[in-house]
Amino acid sequence: MERIVTVVPEDGLHARPASKFVETANEYDADVQLGRADTDDLAPAASMLAVTGLGVSAGEDVRLVAEGDDAEAVLDALEDILSTPEAEH
């Protein structure tokens, strides 16, 4: 299962948004990876180092890929984090 999402938080996937993203990815029974939408390179969403290492900024599109029993639910939750301004979390 795959989804393309535009990153809304002002700081992109850094600091608090990345921490919330990784924490959420680890709460579900699914293997989740993410990467920039314009590349085939994917990183494990369960790794803070991998997520922040992508250097994704606000306004960029990312590709989320999930496999497992909770794939759709985790994609919904992660899309919510990425598409909501940080002040609302």
C-alpha positions as a printed Julia matrix, in Angstrom:
89×3 Matrix{Float64}:
  0.0    0.0    0.0
  1.41   3.37  -0.97
  0.55   7.05  -0.62
  2.02  10.4   -1.7
  1.64  13.16   0.93
  2.69  16.81   0.98
  4.55  17.76   4.16
  2.78  20.67   5.91
  4.58  21.22   9.25
  6.71  24.37   8.98
  9.89  22.56  10.06
  9.34  19.67   7.65
 10.35  16.27   9.0
 12.69  17.57  11.7
 12.58  17.64  15.49
  9.05  17.32  16.89
  7.22  16.35  13.68
  9.81  13.63  12.98
  9.62  12.36  16.55
  5.82  12.13  16.39
  6.06  10.47  12.95
  8.51   7.77  14.14
  6.57   7.17  17.38
  3.35   6.69  15.4
  4.99   4.41  12.82
  6.13   2.14  15.66
  2.63   1.85  17.17
  1.21  -0.23  14.3
  1.66  -3.79  13.06
  3.1   -2.73   9.71
  6.47  -2.23   8.06
  6.57   1.4    6.93
  9.09   3.15   4.72
  9.24   6.65   3.34
 11.18   8.68   0.86
 10.95  11.71  -1.36
  8.19  11.28  -3.95
 10.6   11.97  -6.83
 12.97   9.09  -6.01
 12.83   5.34  -5.46
 15.01   5.53  -2.34
 13.11   4.56   0.82
 14.09   4.74   4.49
 12.56   2.93   7.49
  9.89   5.12   9.09
 10.64   3.53  12.48
 14.1    5.14  12.58
 14.46   8.73  13.8
 17.91   8.96  12.22
 16.63   7.71   8.85
 13.58  10.03   8.88
 15.49  13.18   9.81
 18.31  12.18   7.47
 16.0   12.59   4.5
 16.02  16.35   5.11
 12.41  16.78   3.95
 11.13  20.35   4.11
  7.63  21.81   4.29
  5.9   21.73   0.92
  7.77  18.66  -0.33
  5.99  15.47  -1.34
  6.94  12.19   0.33
  6.03   8.64  -0.58
  4.81   6.38   2.23
  4.86   2.62   1.69
  3.34   0.23   4.24
  2.93  -3.53   4.39
  1.24  -5.56   7.11
 -2.04  -5.96   8.96
 -2.26  -2.26   9.92
 -0.95  -0.83   6.62
 -3.99   1.33   5.84
 -4.4    2.52   9.44
 -0.74   3.52   9.79
 -0.83   5.37   6.47
 -3.92   7.28   7.64
 -2.2    8.21  10.92
  1.07   9.24   9.28
 -0.71  11.24   6.59
 -2.53  13.1    9.36
  0.79  14.03  11.0
  2.34  15.16   7.72
 -0.66  17.15   6.53
 -1.4   19.02   9.78
  0.46  22.19  10.84
  2.66  21.44  13.87
  0.8   23.88  16.14
 -2.32  21.7   15.85
 -0.64  18.52  17.2
